[in-house]
Amino acid sequence: MLNFHILKEVSLGWMEVRLTAIKALLTNCKMLESLSFNKCWNSDKFNLGEVEYVGLRKLVLDKCRFEFYFFKVNAPNLKIFKCCGLMNFFIIEIHSPIMEVVDHDFSLEYEFEGHGDPLCNLVKDLCTARVLTVIPSGPEQLRDMHVQHLIMKMALHEDEFLGITFFLNSCPMLERLTIELCLEKNDLFDYEPPFYFNRTQFWIDNVEDYECLRSSLEVVEINGFRGTGNERLVLSL
């Protein structure tokens, strides 16, 4: 293939992809800007942190089955990162100081026990993103996030309230909030909170803490509104 080295976009799907092949692709295709994996698998550690891949600007992992415990990417010009699937990794390092668009969706997970630190580290590494799409989770607060458009995919179940608070508190420059409502997963129907939880009082107690509501938020968009009690509570903010 004579012009293989000038490829700018590569998408691989439904196949085993070894780490050596990924490195060879990035090394030999100096002009490669977009790399996507759809339902791929391997048993290697996803370690792209040893060498700078300066040409890479977009990386997508869609429902892949990579059997690794750490994920490292060193791509200083990476601007778009999308990851959808299971939370297979416990050590995450993404070096990209100019990230703009991030979409990570781990809703396929049955539970997130033990994934708190990796998720928090992932958000920290991607804090420069201007557009962020997430499934709300996380008890800590990150004040240095630059997000201006936050997209949250959720059912507005009580189990998600702390995650919503986490991201609203962590995005003081937020200008646009989009809520993509979806049906509750079956495992939420029998959910029991670990402490007494008054959903109405929760928002009353926390609403004044959201800096973005006082200073920068201009647009709130809700897709899939059905008029449930929790949906009306959030709109009352």
Salt bridges, closest charged atoms under 4 A:
GLU16 OE2 - ARG18 NH1 3.26
ASP44 OD1 - ARG18 NH2 3.13
GLU50 OE1 - LYS23 NZ 3.78
ASP62 OD1 - LYS63 NZ 3.29
ASP105 OD2 - LYS153 NZ 3.96
GLU158 OE2 - ARG199 NH1 3.92
GLU211 OE1 - ARG143 NH1 3.54
GLU221 OE1 - ARG176 NH2 2.95
GLU231 OE2 - ARG226 NH2 3.13
